[in-house]
Amino acid sequence: MGNNSSKINCPIFQKQEPLIKDLTEKISVATAVVQQSTFADRLQEELDILLSCPDHDKERFDCKNCHFIAFLRMTTASLPIKEETPALQRHPMEAGMFGFTD
């Protein structure tokens, strides 16, 4: 796949991309829900910098690619956090009738 950051000629993207990649990786390896949530919030903030770029030009190929990548990464930031759901909160078919289990 290679280094995608070198393909977009934009100093803002070049600065943000390593931070975004790092936070994305931290979300995927974090085991605690609090950590995942914290990293996802920080990822959202970094992506907002790209998506609110004052130099954005909807006709520039680099800008189009930057926003495309940012929107894809936004999906990562908004994915449900991995958490073990307590038995009483599970779907009734998983936890027994009406969610009451021992």
C-alpha positions as protocol buffer text, in pm:
chain_id: "A"
residue {
  index: 1
  type: MET
  ca { x: 0 y: 0 z: 0 }
}
residue {
  index: 2
  type: GLY
  ca { x: 287 y: 238 z: 70 }
}
residue {
  index: 3
  type: ASN
  ca { x: 295 y: 584 z: 220 }
}
residue {
  index: 4
  type: ASN
  ca { x: -30 y: 757 z: 123 }
}
residue {
  index: 5
  type: SER
  ca { x: 61 y: 1083 z: 297 }
}
residue {
  index: 6
  type: SER
  ca { x: 329 y: 1161 z: 37 }
}
residue {
  index: 7
  type: LYS
  ca { x: 70 y: 1146 z: -242 }
}
residue {
  index: 8
  type: ILE
  ca { x: -134 y: 1443 z: -116 }
}
residue {
  index: 9
  type: ASN
  ca { x: 46 y: 1771 z: -167 }
}
residue {
  index: 10
  type: CYS
  ca { x: -82 y: 1968 z: 130 }
}
residue {
  index: 11
  type: PRO
  ca { x: 111 y: 2082 z: 439 }
}
residue {
  index: 12
  type: ILE
  ca { x: -195 y: 2051 z: 663 }
}
residue {
  index: 13
  type: PHE
  ca { x: -258 y: 1693 z: 549 }
}
residue {
  index: 14
  type: GLN
  ca { x: 113 y: 1609 z: 584 }
}
residue {
  index: 15
  type: LYS
  ca { x: 106 y: 1734 z: 943 }
}
residue {
  index: 16
  type: GLN
  ca { x: -223 y: 1564 z: 1041 }
}
residue {
  index: 17
  type: GLU
  ca { x: -182 y: 1227 z: 870 }
}
residue {
  index: 18
  type: PRO
  ca { x: 78 y: 1079 z: 1110 }
}
residue {
  index: 19
  type: LEU
  ca { x: -133 y: 1189 z: 1410 }
}
residue {
  index: 20
  type: ILE
  ca { x: -446 y: 1039 z: 1255 }
}
residue {
  index: 21
  type: LYS
  ca { x: -273 y: 709 z: 1175 }
}
residue {
  index: 22
  type: ASP
  ca { x: -134 y: 691 z: 1528 }
}
residue {
  index: 23
  type: LEU
  ca { x: -473 y: 752 z: 1690 }
}
residue {
  index: 24
  type: THR
  ca { x: -641 y: 500 z: 1458 }
}
residue {
  index: 25
  type: GLU
  ca { x: -388 y: 237 z: 1562 }
}
residue {
  index: 26
  type: LYS
  ca { x: -432 y: 323 z: 1932 }
}
residue {
  index: 27
  type: ILE
  ca { x: -809 y: 275 z: 1899 }
}
residue {
  index: 28
  type: SER
  ca { x: -764 y: -67 z: 1744 }
}
residue {
  index: 29
  type: VAL
  ca { x: -525 y: -196 z: 2012 }
}
residue {
  index: 30
  type: ALA
  ca { x: -678 y: -32 z: 2320 }
}
residue {
  index: 31
  type: THR
  ca { x: -854 y: -279 z: 2546 }
}
residue {
  index: 32
  type: ALA
  ca { x: -1026 y: -40 z: 2785 }
}
residue {
  index: 33
  type: VAL
  ca { x: -1343 y: 130 z: 2666 }
}
residue {
  index: 34
  type: VAL
  ca { x: -1232 y: 456 z: 2827 }
}
residue {
  index: 35
  type: GLN
  ca { x: -908 y: 450 z: 2626 }
}
residue {
  index: 36
  type: GLN
  ca { x: -1089 y: 372 z: 2301 }
}
residue {
  index: 37
  type: SER
  ca { x: -1334 y: 654 z: 2361 }
}
residue {
  index: 38
  type: THR
  ca { x: -1058 y: 902 z: 2446 }
}
residue {
  index: 39
  type: PHE
  ca { x: -861 y: 813 z: 2132 }
}
residue {
  index: 40
  type: ALA
  ca { x: -1177 y: 829 z: 1919 }
}
residue {
  index: 41
  type: ASP
  ca { x: -1253 y: 1178 z: 2050 }
}
residue {
  index: 42
  type: ARG
  ca { x: -898 y: 1290 z: 1974 }
}
residue {
  index: 43
  type: LEU
  ca { x: -920 y: 1134 z: 1628 }
}
residue {
  index: 44
  type: GLN
  ca { x: -1240 y: 1327 z: 1563 }
}
residue {
  index: 45
  type: GLU
  ca { x: -1063 y: 1652 z: 1659 }
}
residue {
  index: 46
  type: GLU
  ca { x: -773 y: 1582 z: 1422 }
}
residue {
  index: 47
  type: LEU
  ca { x: -1010 y: 1495 z: 1138 }
}
residue {
  index: 48
  type: ASP
  ca { x: -1206 y: 1813 z: 1198 }
}
residue {
  index: 49
  type: ILE
  ca { x: -888 y: 2007 z: 1124 }
}
residue {
  index: 50
  type: LEU
  ca { x: -875 y: 1848 z: 778 }
}
residue {
  index: 51
  type: LEU
  ca { x: -1246 y: 1882 z: 712 }
}
residue {
  index: 52
  type: SER
  ca { x: -1251 y: 2250 z: 809 }
}
residue {
  index: 53
  type: CYS
  ca { x: -935 y: 2342 z: 618 }
}
residue {
  index: 54
  type: PRO
  ca { x: -939 y: 2712 z: 524 }
}
residue {
  index: 55
  type: ASP
  ca { x: -746 y: 2633 z: 204 }
}
residue {
  index: 56
  type: HIS
  ca { x: -992 y: 2368 z: 84 }
}
residue {
  index: 57
  type: ASP
  ca { x: -1061 y: 2393 z: -289 }
}
residue {
  index: 58
  type: LYS
  ca { x: -1330 y: 2154 z: -408 }
}
residue {
  index: 59
  type: GLU
  ca { x: -1172 y: 2151 z: -755 }
}
residue {
  index: 60
  type: ARG
  ca { x: -823 y: 2043 z: -642 }
}
residue {
  index: 61
  type: PHE
  ca { x: -750 y: 1672 z: -666 }
}
residue {
  index: 62
  type: ASP
  ca { x: -542 y: 1680 z: -345 }
}
residue {
  index: 63
  type: CYS
  ca { x: -828 y: 1845 z: -154 }
}
residue {
  index: 64
  type: LYS
  ca { x: -1076 y: 1589 z: -284 }
}
residue {
  index: 65
  type: ASN
  ca { x: -850 y: 1304 z: -175 }
}
residue {
  index: 66
  type: CYS
  ca { x: -786 y: 1462 z: 163 }
}
residue {
  index: 67
  type: HIS
  ca { x: -1156 y: 1496 z: 237 }
}
residue {
  index: 68
  type: PHE
  ca { x: -1226 y: 1145 z: 108 }
}
residue {
  index: 69
  type: ILE
  ca { x: -962 y: 999 z: 341 }
}
residue {
  index: 70
  type: ALA
  ca { x: -1086 y: 1212 z: 631 }
}
residue {
  index: 71
  type: PHE
  ca { x: -1444 y: 1092 z: 582 }
}
residue {
  index: 72
  type: LEU
  ca { x: -1326 y: 730 z: 574 }
}
residue {
  index: 73
  type: ARG
  ca { x: -1129 y: 779 z: 893 }
}
residue {
  index: 74
  type: MET
  ca { x: -1431 y: 951 z: 1048 }
}
residue {
  index: 75
  type: THR
  ca { x: -1600 y: 611 z: 1023 }
}
residue {
  index: 76
  type: THR
  ca { x: -1329 y: 469 z: 1248 }
}
residue {
  index: 77
  type: ALA
  ca { x: -1385 y: 744 z: 1502 }
}
residue {
  index: 78
  type: SER
  ca { x: -1758 y: 682 z: 1508 }
}
residue {
  index: 79
  type: LEU
  ca { x: -1756 y: 299 z: 1522 }
}
residue {
  index: 80
  type: PRO
  ca { x: -1906 y: 148 z: 1835 }
}
residue {
  index: 81
  type: ILE
  ca { x: -1657 y: 101 z: 2113 }
}
residue {
  index: 82
  type: LYS
  ca { x: -1567 y: -262 z: 2187 }
}
residue {
  index: 83
  type: GLU
  ca { x: -1726 y: -344 z: 2518 }
}
residue {
  index: 84
  type: GLU
  ca { x: -1845 y: -656 z: 2693 }
}
residue {
  index: 85
  type: THR
  ca { x: -2215 y: -597 z: 2744 }
}
residue {
  index: 86
  type: PRO
  ca { x: -2348 y: -707 z: 3085 }
}
residue {
  index: 87
  type: ALA
  ca { x: -2594 y: -997 z: 3069 }
}
residue {
  index: 88
  type: LEU
  ca { x: -2893 y: -787 z: 3173 }
}
residue {
  index: 89
  type: GLN
  ca { x: -2837 y: -549 z: 2882 }
}
residue {
  index: 90
  type: ARG
  ca { x: -2802 y: -813 z: 2613 }
}
residue {
  index: 91
  type: HIS
  ca { x: -3068 y: -896 z: 2364 }
}
residue {
  index: 92
  type: PRO
  ca { x: -3329 y: -1132 z: 2523 }
}
residue {
  index: 93
  type: MET
  ca { x: -3232 y: -1414 z: 2287 }
}
residue {
  index: 94
  type: GLU
  ca { x: -2869 y: -1393 z: 2404 }
}
residue {
  index: 95
  type: ALA
  ca { x: -2929 y: -1353 z: 2775 }
}
residue {
  index: 96
  type: GLY
  ca { x: -3238 y: -1565 z: 2825 }
}
residue {
  index: 97
  type: MET
  ca { x: -3599 y: -1458 z: 2838 }
}
residue {
  index: 98
  type: PHE
  ca { x: -3632 y: -1086 z: 2928 }
}
residue {
  index: 99
  type: GLY
  ca { x: -3255 y: -1058 z: 2982 }
}
residue {
  index: 100
  type: PHE
  ca { x: -3258 y: -1209 z: 3331 }
}
residue {
  index: 101
  type: THR
  ca { x: -2968 y: -1445 z: 3383 }
}
residue {
  index: 102
  type: ASP
  ca { x: -2764 y: -1574 z: 3673 }
}
